[in-house]
Structures are given as structure tokens and as C-alpha cells.
């Protein structure tokens, strides 16, 4: 009877989508698994541990595997390359927004302190006209 219990205990589980994707990613460049422990305020909601590992698959993109351990048990998440590309794009968009807003705040502060820029709107318009004229000359010279 003890042998029957141990045989079922060590029986291999059928591979799911996470296992198949993880197996296919083996052999490609990857990051070291990073573990992050997140504890909510005063422990309400429990403590969760996230293990994150990213593989770079040529001609496909980056695929990320996340193992979440929490009070409700173990969850495994596979983020395919299309999803990781969207996350990277959104992160870049947020960085651009923050940079733009910071630049606007700096410009407002400088205007309030009486700073006058040396590159005036008239100078900016003249530079744009010069760039357009040079581009038109290049297009005219280029044989087709």
C-alpha cells in the first residue's frame, strides 16, 4: 500500500502550455531568474513571491515566464513575445510622457524666473525653412 501511494506522489504531471513554452525556450539566451517578494500594507492580502525569467528567442522576440507563489497557492504565467512587446512599448510611452512633462515644468520655471531663450521662434522657423530647402535640393539632384 505504501508503494502505491509513493508511485502516485511522484507521477509526472501532464505538461500544460507553460511547460511546453518553457521547454521550447531552453537553449536560448535568458536572464537569471529574479525573485521579488511583495508584502501589502500590514500584511493584508498576504505576501506574494514572484519569480521572473525572460528568454530572447531570435526572430520571435522576448518571452517571459512568471511563477507567483501566494496564500492561494502557485500560479504560473507565460507572457508571449507580442505581450512583452506591448508592455515594453507602454513603458517607453510612460517614460516619454514623464520626460515631456518634466521639460514643460522646467520651461515654465525658467519663464517665471525671467529667462529668455536664445533660440527664438523666428530662428526656429528659419532653421526649419533651411532644412526643407536642402532636402528639396537633394531630391532634385537625385537621379531616378
C-alpha positions in Angstrom: 0.0 0.0 0.0 2.8 2.4 0.8 4.3 1.7 -2.6 1.1 2.6 -4.4 1.0 6.0 -2.6 4.6 6.8 -3.4 4.0 5.8 -7.1 1.2 8.3 -7.4 3.0 11.0 -5.5 6.0 11.0 -7.9 3.9 10.6 -11.0 4.8 13.2 -13.6 2.1 15.8 -14.3 0.9 16.2 -17.9 2.7 19.2 -19.5 0.5 22.3 -19.8 1.1 25.4 -22.1 3.5 26.9 -19.6 5.6 23.7 -19.5 5.6 23.4 -23.3 6.6 27.0 -23.9 9.3 26.8 -21.2 10.7 23.7 -22.7 10.8 25.2 -26.2 12.7 28.3 -24.8 15.5 26.2 -23.4 18.9 26.8 -25.1 18.1 30.5 -26.0 19.7 33.5 -24.2 18.0 34.2 -20.9 18.1 36.2 -17.8 18.8 34.8 -14.3 15.6 34.1 -12.5 14.8 37.2 -10.3 12.6 36.8 -7.3 10.6 39.7 -5.8 8.6 39.4 -2.6 5.7 41.8 -2.3 4.0 42.3 1.1 0.9 44.5 1.1 0.4 47.1 3.9 0.3 45.4 7.3 0.3 42.0 5.5 -3.4 42.4 4.5 -3.9 40.2 1.4 -0.9 38.1 2.2 2.7 38.0 0.9 3.4 37.1 -2.6 6.6 36.0 -4.3 7.2 36.5 -8.0 9.9 34.6 -9.9 10.5 36.2 -13.3 12.7 34.8 -16.1 12.9 36.2 -19.7 14.2 34.4 -22.8 15.2 36.1 -26.0 14.2 34.0 -29.0 15.7 35.1 -32.3 13.2 36.2 -35.0 10.4 35.8 -32.4 11.1 38.2 -29.5 11.3 38.1 -25.7 9.1 35.7 -23.8 8.7 36.0 -20.1 7.8 33.3 -17.5 6.4 34.3 -14.1 5.8 31.9 -11.2 3.6 33.5 -8.5 3.5 32.0 -5.0 0.9 33.3 -2.6 -1.6 32.3 0.0 -3.9 30.8 -2.7 -1.1 28.6 -4.0 1.2 28.5 -7.0 0.3 30.2 -10.3 2.4 30.1 -13.5 2.1 32.7 -16.2 3.7 32.7 -19.7 3.8 36.1 -21.5 4.4 35.6 -25.2 6.6 38.0 -27.3 3.6 40.0 -28.5 2.6 40.7 -24.9 6.1 41.6 -23.8 6.4 43.9 -26.8 3.2 45.7 -25.7 4.5 46.0 -22.1 7.8 47.5 -23.4 6.0 49.9 -25.6 3.7 51.1 -22.8 6.8 51.5 -20.5 8.5 53.6 -23.2 5.4 55.7 -23.7 5.1 56.5 -20.0 8.8 57.4 -19.9 8.3 59.8 -22.9 5.3 61.4 -21.1 7.2 61.9 -17.9 10.2 63.4 -19.8 7.9 65.8 -21.7 6.1 66.9 -18.6 9.4 67.5 -16.8 10.6 69.6 -19.7 7.4 71.6 -19.7 7.8 72.2 -15.9 11.4 73.3 -16.4 10.5 75.7 -19.2 7.7 77.2 -17.1 10.1 77.7 -14.2 12.6 79.4 -16.4 10.0 81.6 -17.9 8.8 82.6 -14.4 12.3 83.5 -13.4 12.7 85.8 -16.5 14.9 83.5 -18.6 14.7 84.3 -22.3 15.8 81.5 -24.7 18.5 82.4 -27.2 16.8 80.2 -29.8 13.7 82.3 -30.6 10.6 81.1 -32.6 11.8 83.2 -35.6 15.2 81.4 -35.5 13.4 78.1 -35.2 11.3 78.9 -38.3 14.3 80.0 -40.3 16.1 76.7 -39.4 13.1 74.7 -40.5 12.9 76.5 -43.8 16.6 75.9 -44.4 16.3 72.2 -43.7 13.3 71.9 -46.1 15.2 73.8 -48.9 18.2 71.5 -48.5 16.0 68.4 -48.6 14.3 69.7 -51.8 17.7 70.3 -53.5 18.8 66.7 -52.6 15.6 65.3 -54.1 16.1 67.4 -57.2 19.7 66.2 -57.7 19.0 62.6 -57.1 18.7 60.7 -60.5 15.7 58.4 -60.8 
